[in-house]
Amino acid sequence: MLNNVLLFESWLADRFGNKIKRSGASVNKFISKLKSGEKIKLTTKAKTYIYIPYRFVTVGLAHVGDKVRIMSNYAIVIGDSYAVANVPAMCEIRPDSRKRVKIGDEEYLEFSFDANSVVLEDCRLFQQSTLVYNLFNEEIAKGNVPFYFTDIDFLFYLDSTAEFANLKLGKNNVSLEMIISSITRSASDRTKYYRENPDGNYSFIPLRNIQLGATNTFAKLDGSYFEIGVTSSLARESDKLEDIERLTRI
C-alpha cells in the first residue's frame, strides 16, 4: 500500500475516533442524485467531509471564495468509509463550513456538509483541456500527490481525459502506464521500481526528479540541475551503458 495512504487513513482515524477504510460502495449508499431544473445535484443523507490539498488553490486546481470550485481529485468521507474522486474536471461544491487542517507536514482543506444537503451543485462537469496540464505538472512532474491517491487513481484520471477534458493523451494506455510505473517506487528504496518487486509499501517520486528519475550518467549531467546531477552520479553510478551514452561516444 502507498505510504501516504496509510498516513491519511491514520489521520482520519484520529480525526473521527474510529477506523476509516476506503470503500466507494459504502459511500455511495449515502449519496444520491437530485434533478433540479437543468442541473443534476449530488446530495448526501449523512454528515459528509471532502478533503483536498491546500496547494490546489495556488496552482489553479481549486477556487475558494463565495463559490467553491475544486478539481475532482478529492477524498470524500461519510461514516466509517471514504472514497476518492479521480476525474480530470472541476466541480462546484456547496460546503456548510470549511477549514484548514494539517495532515502530516502538509495543509489540507476540509469541507463539511450537513446531512440532507447538497454536496455537488451539478454532476454535469465542464470539459476544460488546459486543466490536464495543471494536473500533470502538479501531481506527476512535481510529485505533489494527494495523500489519498494511489497509482490506480493516477491511471484512471489520465485514461479518462478524453471523456472529461476533451483531450486524449496518446493512442493507448502504454505511455501512461510507463509514466506511472516510472514514478512508483519501493518505499524502502526509492531507487528501485515498485514493479520489480510489488510487495510491501510504495511511494511516488516527481517525474522531474533527476536524482532518482534519470537512469544514466549522461542524463544526470545534461539536465537543468547540474550540481544535483553530479552528486547523484557520484553517489549512484550507472550499472550499464545505455544507448544514448553509446551514441554520444561514437
N, C-alpha and C positions, 0 to 999 in steps of 0.2 A: 504494500500500500504506500501511497505517497506520504512522505514525512509531514508535509504541510496539512494534508487532510487529517492526519492524526492530531496535529496541533489544533486545528479548527474544531474537531469533534470534542477534544478535551476542554477547549474554551466554552463550547456550548453546554457541556455537562456542568461546568462551574457556574455558568450564567443562569441556567434553568433548574439546577439542582437534581437533574436526573440524566441518564444516558440518552443522547440524541443520535439516532442512526439514519443513514441515508436510505430513503425508500420513497421513490416517486409515487408508487401505488398508494401508500398510506396518505401522502399529502393530497393526492387527487380526490380522496374521499371527502375532503373538507372544502374543496373549491368547485365552483360551477360557473357556467356562462349565462349571462343575462342579456337578452336583446333589448336595447333601448334606442328606439329610432333607427338610425343607420349604424349605430355603434353596437359592438358586442363586448360587454363589460365582463370582467372576471371578478367574482365575488367570493368571499370566504365565510364559512359558518362558524369559525373559531378564531381566537386571537392569533394573529399572524405576524411574522417578522421577516424582513428582507435585508440582506447584507451585501454591500459592495465595498471594494477598496476605496478609501477617500481619494486616492490619487486619480481615480476615474474623472473626478471633477476638473483636475488640472490638465488632463490630456484629451479633453473633448469627448469622453465616453459617458459623461453624466452632466446634467444641468439641474442644479438645485436652487430653486427660487420660489416664486408664487406657484409655479408649476414645476413638477419634478419629473424629469425625463432621464432614464438610465439605460445603459446598454443591457441587453438581455443576457448578461453573463453574471447572474446573481444567485445567491443561495436563499431559499425560502424555507422558513421553519414554522411548522404547525404541530402542536402537541409534542410527541416524543420522536418526531421524524423531520427530516429535511430533504429537499430536492434541489437540483441545480438546473438553472436555465442556461442553455448553451447555444443561443441563437444570435447571429450577427445582425441585430436590428435594435433600434431604440424603441422603448415603450414608455408610456406615461403612467405613473402610479399615483395613488391618492392616499398617502400615509396620514394617519391621525397624529403622529408625532415622529420626531427624528432626533438623533443624537450621534455624537462621535463615540466610538469605543476603541479600546486598544486590544488587539489580538496579536499576541507575541510582541514583536517590535514594530508592528505596523498599525496605522489608524484605519478604521473601517467606519462606514456609515450604517447605522441601524435604523430602519424604518419600521414602525409598528402600525398595525391595523387592528381596529376593534372587530369583534365578532359581528357578522351580518353587515359588513361594509364592503365597499368597492376596493379592490386591490389594483387591477389594471383598468385604465379608463377605456381602452379599446384593444381587443385582441387582434385586430387587423393592423399589422405592422407595416410601416412605410419603408420601402426599399431605398437605401442610400449607399451606393457603391463605395464612396470615399471612406466610409467608416471601416471598411475592411483593412485599409492601410493603417488606420489608427490602432485597430486591434492587433494586427500582425506586428507592428512596430513596438507596441507597449508590452504585449504578453509573450511574444516569441523572440523578436530581435533583442529586446532589452531584458527579457526574462522576468518581468514583473507579473507573475502568475497569481491569480487569486488563490487563497489558501484552500478553497473548496474544489478547485478544478483538478481533473485527472487527465491523463493522456487521451482517454476515450472522449472526454468533453472537447478537447482540442480538435481531434479528428472530426467529430460531429459538426462543430461550427464551421470548420474550414470546408468541409464537404457540402455544407448547406448554403454557401454564399450565393450560389446561382439562384436559389429559391427565395432567399430572404434579403439579398443585397443586389441582385441583378448583376452579379459578377462571378464568372466561373473561373476558378483557379486551376488551370491545367485541364488536359483532356481526360485524365483519370486520377485515381487516388494515389498512384505510385509516388509522385513527387511530394504530396502532402504527408504520406506515411514516412517517407525518408526524412523529411524535416523534423517531424515529431520524434521519430526514432533517434535522430542525432542529438537532440537536446534532452532526451530522457536518460538519466544516468543512475548508476547504482549509488544509493545514499551513503554507503560505507566507503566508496572510492569513486569520486566523480570523474575520474579519467576513464572509467570503464562504462561502456554502453550497457544499459539495463537489458537490452535484448539478448546479449551474450550469456547472461545468467539471470533469467527473470524470476529470481527468488528474493524474498526479503523486501525491504523498502526501497523506494526510488525517489529521485528529486529531479528538478529541471535546471538547466543552465541556459544563459542567454545564447541565442544563435550567434551573436557578435562576440562572444567570449573567446578571445584569441588564445588564452592560456589553455583552455580545455577544448575549444572547438576546432582549432587548427590541428591537422594531423601530420604535418611535416615542418621541418625547419624553415624551408623556403617561404611557406605561407605565413609563418610567425614573424619572420624578419621583413617581409614585403608588405605587411599590413600597416594600418594607420597608427598603431600603438607600438612603436619600435622598442621602447625600453621594456615594456611588459613582455613583448615577444622574445627579446634577448634573454630575459630572466627565465621565461618558460622553456626556451631552447636549451639553456644550460641545466635547468632542473630536471627536464624530461626529454631526453634525446629520442629522435626517431629510431624505431627498431627496423625499418626497411626503407629502401629507396623508392619513392613514388614516381609516377610517370612525369609529373610536372617538374620534378627535380632532375630527372633523367634528360628531359628536353632542354633544360637550361644549361646542361653541361655539354651538349653537342656543339 
